[in-house]
Amino acid sequence: MSKSRGKTRWNLIVILIIAGALSYAGFRYLYPPQPADIFIIDPVINLEYGDTTVTGELRKGVPVGQDGEFLLILPDSRVIVLDVAGLDHLIGSLVTVSGYLSPTVDRSLPMYMTVKSLTLQE
């Protein structure tokens, strides 16, 4: 009697696993994943989150010579905070920055970029 009870248990477990898999497959069929468009900041200038390249004017959030954050001012006046140091000699210059751009929760706050490379524009 104990052998049939063990076999029945395993059959029930297998049936529950199959039922769960079929339910999940049905859900994914009825509600397929939709592509998210949260990565586009502005389709006009084609600026995207993630690995990207942007061009703008380099400024500093505090007086030159003091420790503080460097800012990249885009042509449309939006601000990106750059994760970089030692660029006091480039302040006011037009630069192209490549790196990882992170979004902010509030559009009024500046975006944040981890810099991989920075090139001075002529």
Secondary structure, 3 states (H helix, E strand, C coil): CHHHHHHHHHHHHHHHHHHHHHHHHHHHHHCCCCCCCCCEEECCCCEECEEEEEEEEEEECCCCCCCCCEEEECCCCCEEEEECCCCHHHCCCEEEEEEEEECCCCCCCCEEEEEEEEEECC
